[in-house]
Amino acid sequence: MKRLIVATLSGVLFGFVCFGMASGGPEPLPWMIGVQIILSRTLMGFALGITKFDVGHWTIRGLIFGLFFSLPLGFGGMIAETPEFTPMMMFISTVFMGMIYGFLTEVITTVLFKAKI
């Protein structure tokens, strides 16, 4: 139970971090995209907390979950029109940051709070 709570709260935290980074542009981010970002990262944290899927090491597990749970958000980000990012750059950066968030969620859950799988 401890693992589920810590991982989900970490996902919420990184959802707001991701939302803050996405809101850094000149135009305000639509609220429904903000909700999508926060819920996507929260769902990733929840999945990391509840599943017992073992791939050998917690670092790889965090990266894999971050990858898979960021794909829908990455494809959705490809339709955004920004002068700073091409659609492919938006996809790659979204998925890459998702992998980092997955890794950091595992660091917080497994290393800092010592909540084993």
URGIDA-V354864 format. One line per field, one symbol per residue. psi: psi as a letter, one per 20 degrees, with the letter a starting at -180 (. if undefined). burial: # if it has 16 or more other C-alpha atoms within 10 Angstrom, else .. Layout:
BEGIN
psi=???
burial=???
END
This chain:
BEGIN
psi=hggggggghgggghghgggghhjirhqqpqhhhggggghghghggghhhhqkopjgqhghggggghghiigghghhihipoqhhprhhhggghggghhhghgghghggggggiloq.
burial=..##.##############..............#..#############........##########.###.######........#..###.#################....#..
END
